[in-house]
Amino acid sequence: YDTFGDRGMGQPLLLVMGLGGQMILWRTEFCERLAEEGFFVIRFDNRDVGLSTHLDHLGSTDVVSVFLGSVFGTQDSPYTVYDMALDAAALLDHLGVPQAHLCGFSMGGLIVQQMAVSFPERVLSLTTMSSPAGLSGGSLRGKIAVLKLSTQDPEKKMKRTVKLVKSVSTRKYFDAQKCEACVREVVARSRYVGGVPRQLAAILATGYGVEDLHTVRAPTMVFHGT
């Protein structure tokens, strides 16, 4: 994990990245600007990605089984979004942070929603970005596109990632060169992709739904769309 800002003076802000994404996708310049605004910013690698713990001992998750399980409601997962929420809470414990503002992108949004449902006393505010409300399987096309990123070939990963990001970005703000540079930085930091299918299985095995979100009382902001 990394931190930015004054731990003693800044308001704690935990940033949680999405499926297969390393913490450096929360760009350093972005984190530094948040710190300048008075936040103590925390970014980290979720389990099974980047430099965090790789859970290969849990066995490989077959991609076809993940898809079929999501369709027929028989999804089995080595861990769940709740487990990943516990990881985030444990990091706050390690840093001596009893409460924090939470911000999650995509799968990270599911994780912070789970934290708000399960540990409401720890949540100062909740921000979700490009995230479903509770369990939502998403499109088959989208799942396949994400899983195609699980390649050890850095050039293939770069091209597929740029194509995916372009497809979901507002054209006015998409910068192919910056995107390529970011992907190369990510690959140079860690080429590990074995956890992506397990993370996807965790998303599809999410046990809470929209009705649980009705219990959230923390100030909440939702960013969605383009």
C-alpha positions in Angstrom: 0.0 0.0 0.0 0.9 3.7 -0.3 -0.2 6.7 1.6 -0.2 10.4 0.8 -0.6 13.4 3.1 -0.5 13.9 6.9 -1.8 10.8 8.8 -2.3 12.9 11.9 -4.0 15.9 10.3 -5.7 14.7 7.1 -9.1 13.0 6.8 -8.5 9.3 6.0 -9.6 8.4 2.4 -9.3 4.8 1.2 -9.2 4.2 -2.5 -10.2 0.7 -3.7 -9.4 -0.3 -7.3 -11.5 -2.6 -9.6 -11.1 -6.0 -11.1 -7.5 -7.0 -11.8 -6.4 -3.4 -11.3 -3.3 -2.5 -9.4 -3.3 0.4 -7.0 -1.1 2.6 -9.2 -4.2 3.0 -11.5 -5.1 5.5 -8.8 -2.5 7.8 -10.4 0.0 9.5 -8.1 -0.9 13.0 -9.3 -4.5 12.3 -8.4 -3.6 11.1 -4.9 -1.3 14.0 -4.3 -4.0 16.5 -5.3 -6.4 14.8 -2.8 -3.7 15.1 -0.1 -3.3 18.8 -0.9 -7.1 19.1 -0.3 -6.6 17.8 3.3 -7.0 14.0 2.9 -4.7 11.3 4.2 -5.0 9.1 1.1 -4.5 5.3 1.2 -4.3 3.2 -2.0 -3.5 -0.5 -2.0 -3.4 -3.7 -4.1 -6.4 -5.9 -3.5 -5.7 -9.6 -2.8 -4.7 -11.6 -5.9 -3.3 -8.7 -7.8 -0.1 -6.6 -8.2 2.3 -6.9 -5.3 -0.4 -8.2 -2.8 -0.8 -11.8 -1.7 -1.3 -14.2 -4.7 -3.8 -16.9 -3.7 -2.8 -19.6 -6.2 -3.0 -22.2 -3.3 -6.8 -21.8 -3.6 -6.6 -23.4 -7.0 -7.3 -22.0 -10.5 -10.8 -20.8 -11.3 -12.1 -22.0 -14.6 -13.4 -19.1 -16.7 -16.1 -21.2 -18.3 -17.3 -22.3 -14.9 -17.4 -18.7 -13.7 -19.7 -17.7 -16.6 -22.0 -20.7 -16.3 -22.2 -20.3 -12.6 -23.3 -16.7 -13.0 -26.0 -17.8 -15.5 -27.4 -20.8 -13.5 -26.9 -19.4 -10.0 -24.4 -22.1 -9.0 -21.3 -19.9 -8.7 -18.6 -21.2 -6.4 -15.8 -18.8 -5.4 -12.6 -19.3 -3.4 -13.5 -16.0 -1.7 -16.1 -13.3 -1.8 -16.4 -9.5 -2.0 -17.1 -9.6 1.8 -13.6 -11.2 2.3 -12.1 -8.4 0.2 -14.0 -5.9 2.4 -12.4 -7.5 5.4 -9.0 -7.0 3.8 -9.7 -3.3 3.4 -10.9 -3.0 7.0 -7.8 -4.9 8.2 -5.6 -2.4 6.3 -7.3 0.5 8.1 -6.7 -1.4 11.4 -3.0 -1.7 10.5 -2.8 2.0 9.9 -4.7 2.8 13.1 -7.6 4.4 11.2 -10.9 3.7 12.9 -13.0 5.5 10.3 -12.4 6.6 6.7 -14.0 8.1 3.6 -14.3 5.3 1.1 -14.0 5.5 -2.7 -14.2 2.5 -5.0 -14.0 2.0 -8.7 -15.9 -0.8 -10.4 -15.3 -3.9 -8.3 -13.8 -1.5 -5.8 -17.2 0.1 -5.6 -18.7 -3.2 -4.6 -16.1 -3.6 -1.9 -16.8 -0.2 -0.4 -20.5 -0.8 -0.6 -20.0 -4.1 1.3 -18.0 -2.2 3.9 -20.8 0.4 4.3 -23.3 -2.4 4.7 -21.2 -4.6 7.0 -19.2 -2.0 8.9 -21.2 1.2 8.9 -19.5 2.6 12.0 -16.2 2.8 10.0 -17.6 4.8 7.0 -17.4 8.6 7.0 -18.7 8.8 3.4 -19.1 6.5 0.4 -18.2 7.2 -3.2 -18.7 4.6 -5.9 -17.5 5.0 -9.5 -18.7 2.9 -12.4 -20.1 0.3 -10.0 -23.3 -1.7 -9.9 -25.7 -1.3 -7.0 -25.3 -4.7 -5.2 -24.9 -7.8 -7.2 -25.1 -7.3 -11.0 -23.6 -9.8 -13.4 -23.0 -7.3 -16.1 -22.9 -8.2 -19.8 -21.2 -11.4 -21.1 -19.3 -9.2 -23.6 -17.9 -7.1 -20.8 -16.8 -10.1 -18.8 -15.0 -11.6 -21.8 -13.3 -8.2 -22.5 -11.9 -8.0 -19.0 -10.7 -11.6 -18.9 -8.9 -11.1 -22.2 -6.6 -8.8 -20.2 -5.4 -11.8 -18.3 -2.4 -12.4 -20.6 1.3 -12.6 -19.8 2.2 -11.0 -23.2 2.8 -7.3 -22.4 2.1 -6.0 -25.9 -1.2 -7.9 -26.1 -2.2 -6.7 -22.7 -1.4 -3.1 -23.7 -3.4 -3.3 -26.9 -6.4 -5.0 -25.3 -6.4 -2.6 -22.3 -6.3 0.5 -24.5 -9.1 -0.9 -26.7 -11.2 -1.7 -23.6 -10.6 1.7 -21.9 -11.3 3.5 -25.2 -14.7 1.7 -25.5 -15.8 2.9 -22.1 -14.3 6.4 -22.1 -15.6 9.7 -23.2 -13.8 10.5 -26.5 -13.1 14.0 -25.4 -10.9 12.9 -22.5 -9.4 9.6 -23.9 -5.7 9.9 -24.5 -4.2 6.8 -26.1 -0.6 7.7 -25.4 -1.2 8.2 -21.7 -3.2 5.0 -21.5 -0.4 3.0 -23.2 2.2 4.6 -20.8 0.0 3.6 -17.8 -0.4 0.0 -19.0 3.3 -0.3 -19.5 3.9 1.0 -16.0 1.4 -1.5 -14.6 3.0 -4.5 -16.5 6.5 -3.4 -15.4 5.4 -3.4 -11.7 3.7 -6.9 -11.9 2.7 -9.3 -14.6 0.7 -11.5 -12.4 -2.8 -12.1 -13.8 -3.7 -15.4 -12.1 -6.1 -13.8 -9.7 -8.4 -12.1 -12.2 -10.7 -15.1 -12.6 -10.9 -15.6 -8.9 -11.7 -11.9 -8.4 -14.4 -12.2 -11.1 -15.9 -15.3 -9.3 -15.9 -13.2 -6.1 -17.9 -10.5 -7.8 -20.4 -13.0 -9.1 -20.7 -14.6 -5.7 -21.5 -11.3 -4.0 -24.1 -12.0 -1.3 -25.7 -8.6 -0.8 -28.2 -6.8 -3.0 -29.9 -3.5 -3.5 -32.1 -4.0 -0.5 -29.1 -4.1 1.8 -27.9 -0.8 0.4 -31.1 0.8 1.8 -29.5 0.4 5.3 -26.5 2.7 4.3 -26.7 6.0 6.1 -23.3 7.5 5.3 -23.2 10.5 2.9 -23.0 8.9 -0.6 -22.0 10.0 -4.1 -22.4 7.9 -7.2 -20.4 8.5 -10.4 -21.7 6.6 -13.4 -22.1 7.0 -17.1 -20.1 9.2 -19.5 
